[in-house]
Amino acid sequence: MDGIFWLIVVVVMAVIEIITLGLTTIWFAGGALLAFAASLLGANLLVQSILFVVTSVVLLAVTRPLAVEFFNKDRTKTNAESLIGKTALVQQEIDNLKAAGMVAVDGQEWSARSADDRVIPAETLVEILEISGVKLLVRQKEV
């Protein structure tokens, strides 16, 4: 009976993976497959459960980063995401207390805030660290 349970877990995890494509539940399907094999060999439920948990966690921790890197290697950043890491020119002084600041990057103007709460004067080069809503979080570049 344990074997049927583990086969159901394998199928459910595989279906969830197909639906979500998150490269997460497939590793639990691998753990369930190993637990199924242990049930066929007569291992008790505790051993099966331990094999499931340990195998799933190891597969998730070791192979997921490699798989994500492999599948995302040709991925091109699009839209605003492509701005992260670029250099921008401050058009209007950035002052978080006054909620003021504008930068220009790639021919577009964006509202900007200082990531470290420093006032950044106009005509200064900044690095874009992240995007928060419709504002760029920036840090003054070292000269």
C-alpha positions in Angstrom: 0.0 0.0 0.0 2.9 2.4 0.7 4.1 1.9 -2.9 0.8 3.2 -4.3 1.0 6.2 -2.1 4.5 7.1 -3.3 3.4 6.6 -6.9 0.5 9.0 -6.4 3.0 11.5 -4.9 5.3 11.1 -8.0 2.4 11.7 -10.3 1.0 14.7 -8.3 4.4 16.4 -8.1 5.1 15.8 -11.8 1.7 17.3 -12.7 2.3 20.3 -10.5 5.7 20.8 -12.1 4.2 20.7 -15.6 1.6 23.3 -14.6 4.0 25.7 -12.8 7.4 25.1 -14.5 9.1 26.3 -11.3 11.7 23.6 -11.1 10.7 22.9 -7.5 8.3 20.0 -7.2 10.1 17.8 -9.7 12.8 17.2 -7.0 10.1 16.0 -4.6 8.9 13.6 -7.3 12.5 12.2 -7.4 12.4 11.7 -3.6 9.0 10.0 -3.9 10.4 7.7 -6.6 13.2 6.6 -4.3 10.8 6.1 -1.5 8.7 4.0 -3.9 11.7 1.8 -4.7 12.4 1.4 -1.0 8.8 0.3 -0.4 9.3 -2.4 -3.1 12.4 -3.6 -1.3 10.4 -3.9 1.9 11.6 -0.9 3.8 9.3 0.3 6.6 7.4 3.6 6.4 9.9 5.5 8.5 12.8 4.6 6.2 10.7 5.5 3.2 9.8 8.9 4.6 13.4 9.7 5.6 14.5 8.7 2.1 11.8 10.9 0.6 12.8 14.0 2.7 16.6 13.6 2.4 16.5 12.9 -1.3 14.1 15.7 -2.1 16.1 18.3 -0.1 19.5 17.2 -1.6 18.1 17.2 -5.1 16.5 20.6 -4.5 19.6 22.1 -3.0 22.2 20.7 -5.4 20.6 20.4 -8.8 18.0 23.2 -8.8 20.5 26.0 -9.0 22.3 24.2 -11.9 19.0 23.6 -13.7 17.8 27.2 -13.3 21.2 28.5 -14.6 21.0 26.0 -17.6 17.4 26.9 -18.5 18.0 30.7 -18.1 21.3 31.0 -19.8 19.8 32.3 -23.1 17.2 34.5 -21.3 17.4 38.1 -22.4 16.4 40.7 -19.8 13.4 42.7 -21.1 11.9 46.1 -20.4 12.7 47.7 -17.0 14.6 44.6 -15.8 17.4 45.3 -18.3 18.2 48.7 -16.5 19.6 47.0 -13.4 23.3 47.5 -13.3 23.4 50.3 -15.9 24.7 53.8 -15.4 22.3 56.8 -15.4 22.8 60.5 -15.3 21.0 62.5 -12.5 18.8 65.1 -14.2 17.2 66.5 -10.9 18.9 66.2 -7.5 17.9 63.1 -5.7 16.7 63.8 -2.2 14.7 61.0 -0.5 13.4 63.4 2.3 11.9 65.7 -0.4 10.8 62.7 -2.5 12.6 64.3 -5.4 14.9 63.0 -8.1 15.1 62.1 -11.7 17.6 60.2 -13.8 18.1 59.6 -17.5 19.0 56.2 -18.8 18.8 54.9 -22.4 17.0 58.0 -23.5 14.2 57.6 -20.8 13.6 59.7 -17.7 12.8 57.8 -14.5 12.0 58.9 -11.0 14.8 57.9 -8.7 15.6 57.5 -5.0 18.9 57.0 -3.3 19.5 53.5 -2.0 21.6 54.8 0.8 19.5 57.9 1.6 22.3 60.3 0.5 21.5 63.4 -1.5 22.9 63.0 -5.0 23.4 66.2 -7.0 22.4 66.8 -10.6 24.8 65.8 -13.3 26.2 62.9 -11.2 26.5 59.4 -12.6 24.7 56.7 -10.6 24.4 53.0 -10.8 20.9 51.4 -10.9 20.6 48.8 -8.2 16.9 47.8 -8.4 13.5 48.9 -9.4 10.8 49.6 -6.8 7.5 50.2 -8.4 8.1 53.0 -10.9 11.2 54.4 -9.2 14.8 53.4 -9.7 16.9 52.8 -6.6 20.4 54.2 -7.3 23.8 54.6 -5.8 26.3 57.3 -6.7 29.1 55.8 -8.8 32.6 56.0 -7.4 34.9 58.2 -9.4 
